[in-house]
Amino acid sequence: MWATAVGVARVRALESEREDALFRDPLARAFAAAGGLWPSSPPPADEAARRRRLGVAFSIVIRTRFLDDLLREAAVSGVRQVVLLGAGMDSRAFRMDWPEGTRLFEVDTAAPLDFKASVLRRERALARCERITVPVDLREDWPRALAAAGHDPAARTVWIAEGLLIYLPEDAVELLLARIGAQSAPGSRMGLTLGSRGVIERFGADAAPGSAASLWVSEMPDDPVDWLAGHGWEASSHTLRERAAAYGRPLGTPPRGEEGPGGLVSAVRR
């Protein structure tokens, strides 16, 4: 599944080439090229599939900017521990400005971390903070591995789970949230992306075997704010449409009926 992260890197590389880019990711192109997805991948044959691909790419761009902003706000508030869960080809350790003393933990399985390391060596990339990789499967005892790598649960942490929860069954999502909460001092922050209601039906029903959409299993709860309150977090949720408009990239399509809560979530530990 980690090859999906290379596809995300390709989307970020294409965004970075725009004059009005919402972020710049200089390493994304190298990740995409090493994974065989650069300069391009063939467009889908039918128009509906093409529109779905564009929709997924658009959501990746907006969520990247949303979480970038959340991380900057956490840094300004004094948080100096960052944990990226299912880090994939995330290059925030290299492309963002971090306050002195920031420690950034990338948690993922060994295969994507090894692939990423080979690209980083080739690019001679230098992290802008203390970057610590934690090779562990999130289905295993990752809190123990994270603690062994130096994470301090008594200090505030900002947690990022980007494009992750949609791949996990409901019980695994609940376990992940419980484990994050157990490692979070009051005032810790969290950024999540959740699969919108109906997204599996719209995108996954006729998804090609092995594609990202074919692996989606989990959508957001009916009320993500109330759900996270039950886990000890004070949360707010935003729709893709809301954030896209705020970033100067308004969606050109009308809303689908009455839009419910959004899948871009920020939260603070109580």
C-alpha positions, 0 to 999 in steps of 0.5 A: 500500500505504501506505493500510494504515497508515491502517488501523493508525492506526484500530486504534490510535485505537480502542485509545486510547479504552479505559480500560485502553489499552495505549498512547495515540495521540492522533494516530491518530484524525486519521490515520484520519479523514483517510484516510476510516476514521473513525468506523468502517468497515463490518464484514465480512459473514461471521463468519470474516472478522470474526474475522480482522479482530479477530485482525489488530487484536489483533495490531496492539495487542500489537505496538505495546505490545511495540515501545513497551517496546523503544524505552523500554528502548533509550532507558534504555540510552543509545541516541539514534538511532531509525530507523522503517523503513516509518514510515507513520502511526507517531506515536511521535515525538509521543506518547512521552517521549524523552531529550534529544538523541534523533534519530528518522528516519522512512523511507518513500516520499513519498506517506505522508510527505506525507499524514502531514505534512498531518495533522500541520500541521492538528493542530499536532502538536509532536514530542518529539524531533528528527524527521527524515523520509527520503522514499525507497523501501526497494527503493532505496538507502535507507542512502545517503538515511538517511546524507544525512539525518544518521544516524551509523552509528558511534553505536548505533541502535534500528531498528524494522520494524513490520508491514513484513517480511510484505510483502517477498519473502524476498530483499528481507528478507535485503537489508534485514537486511544493510543494517541490519547494515551501519549498526549499531554494536555494541550497536544494537537492533532490533525486528521483527514477523514473519508467523507460520507459516501466517498467509498460509494462514489470512488471505491465502487468501481475502483481498479484492483490495487488502486488506492480507492479499492483499499478504502474501508472507513468513512468519517463518523456522522459527527466527528467533533462529538466522536473526538470529544469522546476521546478527550479532544476538543475538535473542529471540522472543515469541509474541503469546499470551505478550505479550498475557498479560503485558499483561493481555490474554490470548487467549481461544482455546486454542493451535493445537497446539504453538506455535512461535517467536513473531513479536515479535522483539527483538535486540541487535547483537553 
